[in-house]
Amino acid sequence: MIKELGKVAIIGCGNLGKSILNGLLGGGKFAPQNLIATKRNLESLQEYEDQGVLVTSDNAKAIAESQFVLVALKPHQILSFLKEFKELFTENHVVVSLATGVSIHELETALNASRTVFRAMPNTATTILESITCVCGNTEDEAVKERVKHLFDQLGDTVFINEDLMESATVLGACGIAFVLRFMRAMVQGGIQIGFSAEIAGKIVNQTVKGAAELLIKNGEHPEYEIDKVTTPRGCTIAGLNEMEHNGFSSALIKGIVASYEKIEK
Ligand SMILES: NC(=O)c1ccc[n+]([C@@H]2O[C@H](COP(=O)([O-])OP(=O)(O)OC[C@H]3O[C@@H](n4cnc5c(N)ncnc54)[C@H](OP(=O)(O)O)[C@@H]3O)[C@@H](O)[C@H]2O)c1
């Protein structure tokens, strides 16, 4: 069990909050008694209460009883929440905002005191402990950063970035889940056209994508290095790849990422 992190409160335990809760509980390293989840309507959190998580609508109690406060409210709610409860945050609290597009400066201003504040951008793979969480904060205190990393490492992998890359992180890491899934859907459709049932095609594609990702993660190589290994001269892999490129495969992906970024920047 991770004792040194203290109690973790998740304020606004909706879709993202629940996937974090599932991840922390599923990893087996967090005792449910060290987790607090808040929401106004508590019906959807009953299963967590049954497991021993403190489930409450009382945000003040959650702040008072925790050391880590993860705020998973909607972006338009987070600043008023921090202003309302600013007196309750002490210098021992670590506040982590999960809200897209709300800057550290805005968070600090709402708290109206020098408090340790981070922004974190996980993705929905948090639920299965395979998120990549991009984090930035207002402190260079390595011990505190290590605690934050330790928390998000329970949900997958964690990378610290400069705040000016948080929107880019949203596109590549959070929207990226949808980009990869759409690519996988297209592979399944191709698989059906060349003879597989949807079920078997899905099984082959899921494991192939997992295997490709694991090759890069475990070997630490550039994708093209692994591609070279499977592209026999005059072979079927290079014929397929080049046909995809003639039709704008890489270009479409890059343009999509840039379009998402331009949208988020507005
Ligand atoms: N979904 C993602 O993939 C993702 C990824 C990265 C970041 N984010 C960020 O995560 C945040 C939450 O997104 P989401 O999709 O999880 O939204 P969501 O499902 O609407 O969750 C927010 C929850 O906050 C609760 N809430 C509202 N007011 C509250 C209050 N005063 N006190 C306590 N709880 C309150 C709501 O439940 P009640 O109405 O019952 O109170 C709701 O369930 C957003 O800021 C978003 O930018 C989301």
The ligand as a Gaussian input file, in Angstrom:
#p B3LYP/6-31G(d) Opt

LIG

0 1
 N      -13.111000      12.508000     -20.023000
 C      -11.825000      12.577000     -20.370000
 O      -11.304000      11.771000     -21.150000
 C      -10.945000      13.665000     -19.818000
 C       -9.572000      13.583000     -20.029000
 C       -8.770000      14.551000     -19.446000
 C       -9.333000      15.591000     -18.724000
 N      -10.681000      15.689000     -18.572000
 C      -11.226000      16.780000     -17.745000
 O      -11.841000      16.182000     -16.621000
 C      -12.896000      17.013000     -16.141000
 C      -14.132000      16.187000     -15.931000
 O      -14.562000      15.609000     -17.144000
 P      -15.613000      14.422000     -17.135000
 O      -15.751000      13.978000     -18.526000
 O      -15.248000      13.420000     -16.096000
 O      -16.940000      15.226000     -16.640000
 P      -18.208000      14.673000     -15.826000
 O      -18.446000      13.235000     -16.143000
 O      -19.328000      15.640000     -16.033000
 O      -17.728000      14.741000     -14.297000
 C      -17.801000      15.877000     -13.507000
 C      -18.586000      15.502000     -12.275000
 O      -18.555000      16.585000     -11.355000
 C      -19.692000      16.443000     -10.522000
 N      -19.946000      17.741000      -9.876000
 C      -20.481000      18.849000     -10.420000
 N      -20.511000      19.850000      -9.518000
 C      -19.968000      19.347000      -8.384000
 C      -19.693000      19.899000      -7.112000
 N      -20.005000      21.157000      -6.803000
 N      -19.115000      19.104000      -6.184000
 C      -18.798000      17.821000      -6.451000
 N      -19.031000      17.258000      -7.658000
 C      -19.606000      18.006000      -8.601000
 C      -20.807000      15.977000     -11.428000
 O      -21.692000      15.092000     -10.773000
 P      -22.974000      15.671000      -9.951000
 O      -23.757000      16.496000     -10.931000
 O      -23.664000      14.462000      -9.446000
 O      -22.397000      16.501000      -8.870000
 C      -20.044000      15.195000     -12.523000
 O      -20.242000      13.810000     -12.394000
 C      -13.072000      18.129000     -17.147000
 O      -12.528000      19.299000     -16.610000
 C      -12.293000      17.651000     -18.367000
 O      -11.715000      18.759000     -19.039000
 C      -11.505000      14.725000     -19.085000

